[in-house]
């Protein structure tokens, strides 16, 4: 932007029309998102990366639950299709599909609910516990320190919609 266009832009105002200045909301992260005394940059970065990894696992878990639900819906729709094939006079084909596919394991010996339970119990729970333990041990349990500091670096202090806190 040119200086001229900056001069024409009005300063953001609050609901009462007052120009925004420094407020408590602009004073930086709340206590839950400030690094504890003595916590170094490398540890904050490592905890941030660990949190990022957990977020990816959370997303993968969502996909796994989506897979579980979609597979279940497909099995139920397949049952309806078999009924329609029977009504249309295709009994032999309907019987074969019913026998071979309906209720079939999606992985050797397992339906999707068993996959979800195994994932939750043996991977997801352990991953979450490891991330929580690292935060508890290194950062007094505080979450998202890396992101809170990134927000502080990236926001425009004193500007509406750039406040540090709600």
C-alpha positions as a Markdown table, in Angstrom:
| # | Residue | x | y | z |
|---|---|---|---|---|
| 1 | Unk | 0.0 | 0.0 | 0.0 |
| 2 | Unk | 1.1 | 3.6 | -0.6 |
| 3 | Unk | 1.2 | 6.1 | 2.2 |
| 4 | Unk | -1.7 | 7.9 | 0.7 |
| 5 | Unk | -3.9 | 4.8 | 0.9 |
| 6 | Unk | -2.9 | 4.3 | 4.5 |
| 7 | Unk | -4.0 | 7.8 | 5.4 |
| 8 | Unk | -7.5 | 7.2 | 4.0 |
| 9 | Unk | -8.0 | 4.0 | 6.0 |
| 10 | Unk | -9.8 | 4.8 | 9.3 |
| 11 | Unk | -8.3 | 3.4 | 12.5 |
| 12 | Unk | -10.4 | 0.4 | 13.7 |
| 13 | Unk | -12.7 | 1.2 | 16.5 |
| 14 | Unk | -14.4 | -0.7 | 19.2 |
| 15 | Unk | -18.2 | -1.0 | 19.6 |
| 16 | Unk | -18.4 | 2.4 | 21.2 |
| 17 | Unk | -16.5 | 4.0 | 18.3 |
| 18 | Unk | -13.3 | 4.6 | 20.3 |
| 19 | Unk | -9.9 | 4.0 | 18.7 |
| 20 | Unk | -8.4 | 0.7 | 19.9 |
| 21 | Unk | -5.3 | 1.2 | 22.0 |
| 22 | Unk | -3.4 | -1.3 | 24.2 |
| 23 | Unk | -5.9 | -3.1 | 26.5 |
| 24 | Unk | -5.7 | -6.1 | 28.8 |
| 25 | Unk | -6.8 | -8.2 | 25.7 |
| 26 | Unk | -3.7 | -6.9 | 23.9 |
| 27 | Unk | -1.2 | -7.6 | 26.7 |
| 28 | Unk | 0.0 | -10.9 | 25.3 |
| 29 | Unk | -1.0 | -14.5 | 25.9 |
| 30 | Unk | -2.9 | -15.5 | 29.1 |
| 31 | Unk | -1.0 | -17.3 | 31.8 |
| 32 | Unk | -2.0 | -20.7 | 30.4 |
| 33 | Unk | -0.2 | -19.9 | 27.2 |
| 34 | Unk | 3.0 | -18.3 | 28.5 |
| 35 | Unk | 6.1 | -20.3 | 28.8 |
| 36 | Unk | 7.1 | -21.2 | 32.4 |
| 37 | Unk | 10.2 | -19.5 | 33.8 |
| 38 | Unk | 13.4 | -21.0 | 32.4 |
| 39 | Unk | 11.8 | -22.9 | 29.5 |
| 40 | Unk | 14.2 | -22.6 | 26.5 |
| 41 | Unk | 13.3 | -22.0 | 22.8 |
| 42 | Unk | 14.5 | -25.5 | 21.8 |
| 43 | Unk | 12.1 | -27.2 | 24.2 |
| 44 | Unk | 9.2 | -25.0 | 23.2 |
| 45 | Unk | 9.9 | -25.9 | 19.6 |
| 46 | Unk | 10.1 | -29.6 | 20.4 |
| 47 | Unk | 6.8 | -29.5 | 22.3 |
| 48 | Unk | 5.2 | -27.6 | 19.4 |
| 49 | Unk | 6.4 | -30.3 | 17.0 |
| 50 | Unk | 5.0 | -33.0 | 19.4 |
| 51 | Unk | 1.7 | -31.2 | 19.5 |
| 52 | Unk | 1.7 | -30.9 | 15.7 |
| 53 | Unk | 2.3 | -34.7 | 15.5 |
| 54 | Unk | -0.6 | -35.4 | 17.8 |
| 55 | Unk | -2.9 | -33.2 | 15.7 |
| 56 | Unk | -2.0 | -35.3 | 12.7 |
| 57 | Unk | -2.8 | -38.5 | 14.7 |
| 58 | Unk | -6.1 | -36.8 | 15.7 |
| 59 | Unk | -6.9 | -36.2 | 12.0 |
| 60 | Unk | -6.0 | -39.8 | 11.1 |
| 61 | Unk | -8.3 | -41.0 | 13.9 |
| 62 | Unk | -11.1 | -38.9 | 12.4 |
| 63 | Unk | -10.4 | -40.6 | 9.0 |
| 64 | Unk | -10.4 | -44.0 | 10.7 |
| 65 | Unk | -13.8 | -43.2 | 12.3 |
| 66 | Unk | -15.0 | -42.0 | 8.9 |
| 67 | Unk | -13.9 | -45.3 | 7.3 |
| 68 | Unk | -15.7 | -47.2 | 10.1 |
| 69 | Unk | -18.9 | -45.3 | 9.5 |
| 70 | Unk | -18.7 | -45.4 | 5.7 |
| 71 | Unk | -18.0 | -49.2 | 5.7 |
| 72 | Unk | -21.0 | -49.7 | 8.0 |
| 73 | Unk | -23.3 | -47.6 | 5.8 |
| 74 | Unk | -22.1 | -49.5 | 2.8 |
| 75 | Unk | -22.9 | -52.9 | 4.4 |
| 76 | Unk | -26.4 | -51.7 | 5.3 |
| 77 | Unk | -26.9 | -50.3 | 1.8 |
| 78 | Unk | -25.7 | -53.6 | 0.4 |
| 79 | Unk | -28.3 | -55.4 | 2.4 |
| 80 | Unk | -31.0 | -53.1 | 0.8 |
| 81 | Unk | -29.5 | -53.8 | -2.7 |
| 82 | Unk | -29.7 | -57.5 | -2.0 |
| 83 | Unk | -33.4 | -57.2 | -1.1 |
| 84 | Unk | -34.1 | -55.3 | -4.2 |
| 85 | Unk | -32.3 | -57.9 | -6.3 |
| 86 | Unk | -34.4 | -60.6 | -4.8 |
| 87 | Unk | -37.6 | -58.5 | -5.5 |
| 88 | Unk | -36.5 | -58.1 | -9.1 |
| 89 | Unk | -36.2 | -61.9 | -9.4 |
| 90 | Unk | -32.4 | -62.3 | -9.1 |
| 91 | Unk | -32.4 | -64.7 | -6.2 |
| 92 | Unk | -29.2 | -66.6 | -7.0 |
| 93 | Unk | -27.1 | -63.5 | -7.5 |
| 94 | Unk | -28.6 | -61.9 | -4.4 |
| 95 | Unk | -27.9 | -65.0 | -2.3 |
| 96 | Unk | -24.3 | -65.2 | -3.5 |
| 97 | Unk | -23.6 | -61.5 | -2.7 |
| 98 | Unk | -25.4 | -61.9 | 0.7 |
| 99 | Unk | -23.3 | -65.0 | 1.5 |
| 100 | Unk | -19.9 | -63.6 | 0.3 |
| 101 | Unk | -20.0 | -59.9 | 1.2 |
| 102 | Unk | -22.7 | -59.0 | 3.9 |
| 103 | Unk | -21.0 | -59.1 | 7.3 |
| 104 | Unk | -17.6 | -59.9 | 5.9 |
| 105 | Unk | -14.5 | -58.9 | 7.8 |
| 106 | Unk | -12.8 | -55.8 | 6.3 |
| 107 | Unk | -9.4 | -57.1 | 7.5 |
| 108 | Unk | -8.6 | -60.6 | 8.5 |
| 109 | Unk | -10.8 | -61.4 | 11.5 |
| 110 | Unk | -11.9 | -57.9 | 12.1 |
| 111 | Unk | -14.8 | -55.5 | 11.5 |
| 112 | Unk | -14.0 | -51.8 | 11.5 |
| 113 | Unk | -15.2 | -51.4 | 15.1 |
| 114 | Unk | -12.4 | -53.7 | 16.2 |
| 115 | Unk | -9.9 | -51.7 | 14.2 |
| 116 | Unk | -11.0 | -48.5 | 15.8 |
| 117 | Unk | -10.9 | -50.0 | 19.3 |
| 118 | Unk | -7.4 | -51.4 | 18.7 |
| 119 | Unk | -6.2 | -48.1 | 17.3 |
| 120 | Unk | -7.7 | -46.1 | 20.2 |
| 121 | Unk | -6.4 | -48.5 | 22.9 |
| 122 | Unk | -2.9 | -49.3 | 21.5 |
| 123 | Unk | -1.8 | -46.2 | 19.6 |
| 124 | Unk | -4.0 | -43.2 | 20.1 |
| 125 | Unk | -4.1 | -43.5 | 23.9 |
| 126 | Unk | -0.3 | -44.0 | 24.2 |
| 127 | Unk | 0.4 | -41.1 | 21.8 |
| 128 | Unk | -1.9 | -38.7 | 23.8 |
| 129 | Unk | -0.4 | -39.8 | 27.1 |
| 130 | Unk | 3.2 | -39.3 | 25.8 |
| 131 | Unk | 2.3 | -35.8 | 24.6 |
| 132 | Unk | 0.6 | -34.9 | 27.8 |
| 133 | Unk | 3.5 | -36.3 | 29.9 |
| 134 | Unk | 6.0 | -34.3 | 27.9 |
| 135 | Unk | 4.0 | -31.1 | 28.5 |
| 136 | Unk | 3.5 | -31.9 | 32.2 |
| 137 | Unk | 7.2 | -32.7 | 32.7 |
| 138 | Unk | 8.6 | -29.8 | 30.7 |
| 139 | Unk | 6.0 | -27.0 | 30.6 |
| 140 | Unk | 3.8 | -27.4 | 33.7 |
| 141 | Unk | 1.2 | -29.0 | 31.4 |
| 142 | Unk | 0.8 | -25.8 | 29.3 |
| 143 | Unk | -0.5 | -26.4 | 25.8 |
| 144 | Unk | 0.2 | -24.6 | 22.5 |
| 145 | Unk | 3.1 | -22.5 | 23.8 |
| 146 | Unk | 4.8 | -22.5 | 20.4 |
| 147 | Unk | 1.5 | -21.4 | 18.7 |
| 148 | Unk | 0.9 | -18.7 | 21.3 |
| 149 | Unk | 4.3 | -17.2 | 20.8 |
| 150 | Unk | 3.8 | -17.4 | 17.0 |
| 151 | Unk | 0.6 | -15.5 | 17.4 |
| 152 | Unk | 2.3 | -12.9 | 19.4 |
| 153 | Unk | 5.0 | -12.5 | 16.7 |
| 154 | Unk | 2.5 | -12.4 | 13.8 |
| 155 | Unk | -0.3 | -10.3 | 15.1 |
| 156 | Unk | -0.4 | -6.5 | 14.8 |
| 157 | Unk | -0.4 | -5.2 | 18.3 |
| 158 | Unk | -3.1 | -2.6 | 19.1 |
| 159 | Unk | -5.2 | -3.5 | 16.1 |
| 160 | Unk | -8.8 | -4.7 | 16.3 |
| 161 | Unk | -9.1 | -8.4 | 15.4 |
| 162 | Unk | -5.4 | -8.8 | 16.4 |
| 163 | Unk | -6.0 | -9.0 | 20.2 |
| 164 | Unk | -3.9 | -11.5 | 22.1 |
| 165 | Unk | -7.0 | -12.8 | 24.0 |
| 166 | Unk | -10.7 | -13.0 | 23.7 |
